[in-house]
């Protein structure tokens, strides 16, 4: 496979730049039997070269819902590690053992490459990561000083909401503090709009976690942060059926507003890539992380919908549109010469 030729270079950047482990500290590379074991071994070698006390754990593929219930061997390993770098994203991070590890300072970095290997490579090797993180921090700062944000698109998206006094969360795809869990490649910026101020329409034209790639856009109407109407053909009907099957009121509540910043991401139907596309918007519904400081409350489900290339206005000034950020606001080019 072509990408196997580059896993070594990818692993070196991921470990050295995104994890940056302290010498001698315990680091686990986690994979399951369905993952690319050459990638897992490359991450192990890179971690050893970085001076970490590195171990590779290959676990069986978890049955649905079972990743949150690791046995004593895995649980003890998680709680003993200073760093965990995982190429399986099966929900293990919601386990009690991981929550205990995080509370004790374990740093966790997760990716999932299956089916999007070429994107994953480009998103690390062909991106100026430092500039991308700088842009993400700028976006977060701008959002936190914005009262009214408006998102529009020629196909019908027209929604507004207040951002201040909510705080932004930067998902830069790198570990910088104890107890942090992040997903790579980055980057994204997330915020919880003030729920009762969210009004308008969202036309989903990119992807969602129910349909995958959206071929026929569908429209959602929101009032005070809650979906009140969904219009569309097959994809829209499928979303309506899925939401009804959840049978929980809060799944209809908008819980986060997210923007992508990775110049190598596109719309593929895989949210790992789609929600990181430069200037693409991801609206989340249902489960809301407590870190966002919102008021949606508990929910057993979460739904993400992606708008591919909308325009975002901050107190009337255009921050992004047509797949680009406004350089007049200080945003910089994030692409570097291709390495492969």
C-alpha positions in Angstrom: 0.0 0.0 0.0 1.4 3.4 -1.0 0.8 5.0 2.4 2.8 2.4 4.2 5.9 4.0 2.6 5.2 7.1 4.7 4.0 5.8 8.0 7.5 6.2 9.5 7.7 9.9 8.6 4.1 10.3 9.8 4.8 8.6 13.1 7.9 10.7 13.7 5.9 13.9 13.3 3.0 12.7 15.4 5.2 11.6 18.3 7.8 14.3 18.2 5.6 17.3 17.5 2.1 16.3 18.7 2.9 14.2 21.8 6.5 15.4 22.6 6.9 12.8 25.4 9.3 13.3 28.3 12.3 10.9 28.2 11.7 7.7 30.2 8.0 8.3 30.8 5.6 5.4 30.0 3.8 5.6 26.7 1.3 3.2 25.2 0.6 2.8 21.5 -2.9 1.3 21.4 -4.4 -0.6 18.4 -6.9 -3.3 17.8 -6.6 -6.3 15.5 -8.5 -4.5 12.6 -6.0 -1.6 12.5 -3.0 -1.0 10.3 -0.3 -2.7 12.4 2.5 -1.3 10.3 1.3 2.2 11.5 1.1 1.0 15.1 4.7 -0.4 14.9 5.9 2.9 13.3 4.4 4.8 16.2 6.1 2.5 18.6 9.5 2.9 16.9 9.0 6.7 16.9 8.1 6.8 20.6 11.2 4.7 21.4 13.4 7.0 19.3 11.9 10.0 21.3 13.2 8.4 24.5 9.8 7.3 25.9 9.3 4.0 27.8 7.1 2.8 24.9 4.9 -0.3 24.7 2.5 -1.5 22.0 -0.8 -3.0 23.0 -2.9 -4.7 20.3 -6.3 -5.6 21.7 -9.2 -7.6 20.2 -11.8 -5.5 18.3 -14.4 -4.5 20.8 -18.0 -5.5 20.5 -20.4 -2.6 20.4 -20.4 -0.9 23.8 -17.7 -3.1 25.2 -14.8 -0.7 24.7 -15.9 1.3 27.8 -15.5 -1.9 29.9 -11.8 -2.9 29.5 -10.6 -5.8 31.7 -8.0 -5.4 34.5 -4.9 -5.8 32.2 -5.9 -2.9 29.9 -7.3 -0.8 32.8 -4.1 -1.1 34.8 -2.0 -0.3 31.7 -4.1 2.8 31.0 -3.8 4.1 34.6 0.0 3.5 34.5 0.7 5.4 31.3 1.8 9.0 31.1 0.8 9.1 27.4 -1.6 7.0 25.3 -1.5 7.2 21.5 -4.4 5.3 19.9 -5.2 4.4 16.3 -8.5 2.9 17.4 -11.4 5.1 18.2 -14.0 2.7 19.6 -15.1 4.6 22.7 -12.4 3.3 25.0 -11.9 6.9 26.1 -15.3 6.9 27.9 -14.2 4.0 30.2 -13.8 4.5 33.9 -10.1 3.5 33.7 -9.4 6.2 31.2 -11.3 8.8 33.3 -9.2 7.8 36.3 -6.0 8.0 34.1 -7.0 11.5 32.9 -7.6 12.7 36.5 -4.1 11.5 37.3 -2.6 13.5 34.4 -2.4 10.9 31.6 -2.3 12.6 28.1 -4.3 10.9 25.3 -4.1 11.4 21.6 -6.5 9.5 19.2 -6.8 9.1 15.5 -8.7 6.8 13.1 -7.2 6.3 9.7 -9.3 3.5 8.2 -10.4 4.4 4.7 -8.9 7.9 4.8 -5.2 7.0 5.0 -4.1 9.4 2.2 -5.9 12.3 3.8 -4.4 11.5 7.2 -0.9 11.5 5.7 -1.4 14.8 3.9 -3.0 16.4 7.0 0.1 15.8 9.0 3.0 15.9 6.5 1.8 18.7 4.1 0.4 21.2 6.6 2.3 23.9 8.5 1.1 22.6 11.9 2.4 25.6 13.8 0.6 28.1 11.6 -2.6 26.0 11.7 -2.5 26.1 15.5 -1.8 29.9 15.4 -4.8 30.4 13.1 -6.9 28.2 15.4 -5.9 30.3 18.5 -6.7 33.5 16.5 -10.2 32.2 15.6 -10.9 31.2 19.2 -9.9 34.7 20.4 -12.1 36.4 17.8 -15.1 34.2 18.7 -14.7 35.0 22.4 -14.9 38.7 21.7 -17.9 38.4 19.3 -21.5 39.1 20.4 -23.4 38.1 17.3 -22.2 35.4 14.9 -24.1 34.9 11.6 -23.6 31.9 9.2 -24.9 32.1 5.7 -24.7 30.1 2.4 -26.2 30.7 -1.0 -28.1 27.4 -0.7 -30.2 28.7 2.2 -28.2 28.5 5.4 -29.0 31.6 7.4 -28.6 31.3 11.2 -27.4 33.6 13.9 -26.5 33.3 17.6 -24.6 35.0 20.4 -21.1 33.7 21.3 -20.0 36.0 24.2 -19.6 35.2 27.1 -18.9 31.6 26.1 -15.3 30.3 25.8 -13.8 28.6 22.8 -12.0 25.2 22.9 -9.2 24.7 20.4 -8.8 21.1 19.2 -5.2 21.5 17.9 -4.5 17.8 17.6 -1.5 18.1 20.0 -0.9 17.4 23.7 0.2 20.3 25.8 -1.1 19.7 29.3 -1.7 16.9 31.8 -5.1 15.3 31.7 -5.7 16.4 28.1 -7.4 14.2 25.5 -7.4 15.3 21.8 -7.9 13.9 18.3 -5.4 14.3 15.5 -4.9 15.5 12.8 -6.1 19.0 13.9 -7.4 21.5 13.9 -10.8 22.6 15.0 -12.2 25.4 17.1 -15.4 24.7 19.1 -17.8 26.9 21.1 -21.3 26.5 22.6 -23.5 29.4 21.2 -25.8 30.9 23.8 -28.7 28.5 23.4 -31.7 30.8 23.6 -30.2 33.1 20.9 -29.9 30.4 18.2 -32.4 31.1 15.4 -32.6 30.5 11.7 -32.1 27.8 9.1 -29.2 25.3 8.4 -29.0 23.6 5.0 -26.8 20.5 5.3 -24.8 20.1 2.1 -21.6 18.3 3.3 -22.1 15.3 5.5 -23.6 14.0 8.7 -23.0 11.1 11.0 -26.3 9.4 9.9 -26.2 9.6 6.1 -22.4 10.0 5.6 -22.0 12.1 2.4 -25.1 14.2 1.8 -26.0 14.2 -1.9 -29.3 16.0 -1.7 -29.1 19.0 0.8 -31.8 19.1 3.5 -33.0 22.0 5.7 -33.3 22.3 9.4 -35.2 25.2 11.1 -34.1 26.1 14.6 -35.8 28.3 17.2 -34.1 29.1 20.4 -31.5 26.4 19.7 -33.9 23.6 19.1 -34.7 21.9 15.7 -38.4 22.5 15.0 -38.6 21.4 11.4 -36.6 19.3 8.9 -37.3 19.5 5.2 -35.8 17.3 2.5 -36.0 14.1 0.6 -34.3 10.8 1.4 -31.4 12.2 3.5 -33.7 14.6 5.4 -36.2 11.8 6.1 -33.5 9.5 7.3 -32.3 12.2 9.8 -35.9 12.7 11.0 -36.3 9.0 11.6 -33.0 8.7 13.4 -33.8 11.7 15.7 -37.2 10.2 16.5 -35.7 6.8 17.3 -33.3 8.4 19.8 -36.5 9.3 21.8 -34.7 12.0 23.8 -35.6 15.7 23.7 -32.1 17.0 24.0 -30.9 15.4 20.7 -32.8 18.2 19.0 -30.8 20.9 20.8 -27.8 22.6 19.1 -24.8 22.0 21.5 -21.7 23.2 19.6 -20.5 25.3 16.7 -17.3 24.1 15.2 -15.0 25.3 12.3 -12.3 23.3 10.5 -8.8 24.5 9.8 -6.9 21.7 8.0 -6.1 22.7 4.4 -5.7 19.1 3.3 -9.2 18.1 4.4 -12.2 17.8 2.1 -15.7 16.4 2.1 -15.5 12.6 1.9 -18.4 11.5 4.0 -16.1 10.7 6.9 -16.5 13.2 9.7 -12.9 12.7 10.9 -12.0 14.5 7.6 -15.1 16.6 6.8 -15.3 18.5 10.1 -11.7 19.7 9.7 -12.1 21.1 6.1 -10.9 24.7 6.1 -13.8 27.0 6.9 -16.4 24.2 6.9 -18.9 24.4 9.8 -20.0 21.5 12.0 -23.1 22.0 14.1 -23.5 19.4 16.8 -26.7 18.3 18.5 -27.4 16.4 21.7 -24.6 15.4 24.0 -22.6 18.4 25.1 -19.2 18.3 26.7 -19.2 20.0 30.1 -16.0 21.8 29.0 -18.1 23.9 26.6 -20.1 25.5 29.5 -23.5 25.2 27.8 -26.9 24.4 29.1 -28.1 21.6 26.9 -27.8 19.0 29.6 -27.4 15.2 29.4 -28.1 13.2 26.3 -27.2 9.6 25.3 -26.8 10.6 21.6 -24.9 13.1 19.5 -25.4 14.2 15.9 -23.0 16.3 13.7 -24.0 18.0 10.4 -21.4 19.7 8.1 -21.9 22.7 5.9 -19.2 22.7 3.3 -18.3 26.3 2.5 -20.5 28.8 4.3 -19.7 32.4 5.2 -19.2 33.4 8.8 -19.7 36.9 10.0 -18.6 38.2 13.4 -20.5 41.3 14.4 -21.0 42.0 10.7 -17.4 41.4 9.6 -16.7 38.4 7.4 -14.2 36.0 9.1 -14.4 33.2 6.5 -16.2 32.2 3.3 -15.9 30.2 0.1 -13.5 27.8 1.9 -11.0 30.5 3.0 -10.2 32.6 6.0 -10.0 36.4 5.8 -6.3 37.3 5.7 -7.2 40.9 6.7 -8.1 39.6 10.1 -4.6 38.0 10.5 -5.1 34.5 9.2 -2.1 33.0 7.5 -1.5 30.3 4.8 -1.2 26.8 6.3 0.0 24.8 3.4 3.7 23.8 3.0 5.4 22.1 0.1 4.3 18.5 -0.4 6.6 15.9 1.1 5.3 13.0 -0.9 
